[in-house]
Amino acid sequence: MRDVAIVAAGMTRFGELWGASLRDLFVEAAREALINAGADQLDAIYVGNMSAGQFVGQEHLGPLLADHLGMAGVPAIRIESACASGGVALRTAFLEVASGASDIVLAAGVEKMNDGADVTEILATASDQETEVYNGATFPGLYAMIARAHMEKHGTTEEDLAWVSVKNHRHGALNDHAQFPRELTLDQVMGSAPVSEPLRLLHCSPVSDGAAAVILCPLDQASRYTDRPVVIRGTGMATGSMALADRADISFLDAVALAGGRAFEMAGIGPAEVDVAEVHDCFSIAEICCVEALGLAPMGEGRHCARTGETAIGGRLPVNTSGGLKSKGHPVGATGIAQAVELFEQLSGTAGARQVPDAEFGLAQNMGGTGASSVVHILQAV
């Protein structure tokens, strides 16, 4: 397999973007990436998208989006893995370039969630319909169960959850693309409206529109497009039980651990070598569970990391420097690509006020549902 580099990125602002359609958002992000690379042709396009058919009534996204990008004729495929769709699109594009099948590939993600659809109902399709949704479960309810299990097993508190939100909003306040680029106090989070006990409104990521894109090519061709490429050193993916009731321990995300282990093995590094990470904080408990499953914090100790500043910019291992899903936003199909955009900027030294000094290795972890699918990428500065 060939070494593969990310050579350019593009991204829309995330938020309630009423004036733009799904295709507009995709084209904005993809064109920015193409312009930044100085590229005018592609060999393939992969688009992460969870549910355009339900959100905006549009399927068959590949040819539609290729055409609107001015790339009709280029192979274009929509990738779906619930909220992990963007990360899986990146993995698939990586494998196409690594295999030698293509030399320049666009990996993108897009979602338009604010066009009047029943968002809670659509998102619930990523959980087990027969055993969970039929019995009234929603994603806030399912993650509340995970949070309660973590509290019972490890002593995690509601304040521990709140510190994750405070930390990520502090980061997101530095990100011009963020849906909510403003800081929160601990009291604001703790005093926000209950959603599903113990989760409150400000423990939850928002409903978002947006798109993100990156361009991949073989490392030995990267100098055609940039003098600061970022190499994808490892990728790993795994699945687990869809229903929480089928898991031995719902406070431990086994698919995240498996995907992380496979990515670390491929990259030839371990968790201690990661300098910056983007993990899937769709709810604040998710960040705590993810850093533990990935080995970035000891089991049961992830609850302390945001409170102590370990995972803040300037700490031992900055996590979600973009603001994460909580502050940056979570247009579900775009999230995995947006994580790669943040790491591309961090590792190429262009993250501005969010910059982690001397970052060499970055980790991106994206998951679907309550962790039934997870994909992890290890990136390295060149």
Secondary structure as UniProt FT lines:
FT   STRAND          4..11
FT   TURN            18..19
FT   HELIX           22..37
FT   STRAND          44..48
FT   HELIX           52..55
FT   HELIX           61..68
FT   TURN            69..70
FT   TURN            72..73
FT   STRAND          76..79
FT   HELIX           82..84
FT   HELIX           85..99
FT   STRAND          105..112
FT   HELIX           119..123
FT   HELIX           124..126
FT   TURN            129..132
FT   HELIX           133..135
FT   HELIX           139..154
FT   HELIX           158..172
FT   TURN            173..174
FT   TURN            176..177
FT   HELIX           186..190
FT   STRAND          194..196
FT   TURN            197..198
FT   STRAND          199..200
FT   HELIX           201..203
FT   STRAND          209..218
FT   HELIX           219..224
FT   STRAND          230..239
FT   HELIX           244..246
FT   TURN            250..251
FT   HELIX           254..267
FT   HELIX           271..273
FT   STRAND          276..278
FT   HELIX           284..293
FT   TURN            294..295
FT   TURN            299..301
FT   HELIX           302..308
FT   TURN            309..311
FT   TURN            313..314
FT   TURN            321..322
FT   HELIX           324..328
FT   HELIX           332..334
FT   HELIX           335..347
FT   TURN            348..349
FT   HELIX           352..354
FT   TURN            357..358
FT   STRAND          361..368
FT   TURN            369..372
FT   STRAND          373..381
//
